């Protein structure tokens, strides 16, 4: 019996973003994965946001679009970011 595993392709800028976010006092970063699920769950000051990391030319896949639409409809903060500045802004840190 074989186990099918989801092996997500990570964007090149993800490591730098995870490192930079992890260096901010009070920020906790969790890598998550699954079909359509954003790359990171990031917490700061009793608030969590979902972050999808994309390269400058990256676009959301159809499953990602569906997840983002559902998350937003439920009031869950879900963002697509390409830079640390965008990620910090999503957390409310400017």
N, C-alpha and C positions, 0 to 999 in steps of 0.2 A: 504494500500500500504506500502510495506517495502522498506527501503533504504539499499542496500548492501554497506557495508563499508569495506575498506581495513584495516585490523588490523595487521600491520607488527610486526613480532617477532624481538625484539631488542636484539643484542648481549650483554652479560654481561659487556664487557669492554667499551661499548659505553658511559655510563655516565661518567666514568673517563676520557675518551678522550675528550668529550665535555667540561667538567670542566677544563681540562688542556689547551685545545686550547683557551677557553674563557678567561683564565687568562693571555694569551700572549697579550701585548699591541699592538693595531692595528689590532687584529684578530676578525672577526665577524663570528659566527657560526649559521647556520640555519638547523634545523632538517627538512628533507623532507621525503616523503614516497609515495609509489605507486608500483604496480607490476613491478619489474625489475629496479626501480629507486634507485640510491645510497642513503645512509642514511643521508649524510650531504652535504650541500653547504657551503663552507668555503672561506671567503675572507680575503685577506691581500695585502696591497699595490697595489690597483687597479687591483688585479688578483683574480679570483675565481677558485676554484677546486672542483670537486665532489669526495667525499670520501665514499667508501663502507667499513664499519667496519665489520671485521670478527674476530672470536676467532682464536686461534692458529691452529685449525684443520678445520676451516670453509672453505667452497668452494662456489663458485658462482653458483647460480641456472641458468638454461638455459635462462630465461628472463633477468637475470642480465648480462650474457655473451653477449647476443644480444645488450643490451643497451650500455655496455662498448665498444663493437666493433663499433657501430654506432657513439658514442660520439668521440672516437679516430679518426675515419675516417673523422669526421667533424672538427677535431683539438681541441676538447674540452678536457681539462685535467681531467682525470678520473682515480682514483687510488683505490686499495684495500690495506687497512692498518690494522695492528693488534696492533700496539703500538703507543705511543705518538711520539717517535722518527721517526717512519715511516711517521706519519701525518705531522710533522714539516718539514721533508725532502720533502714531496709532495708540501708543500707551499714554499719551497726554504729557510726555516729557519733551520739552522743546529747548 
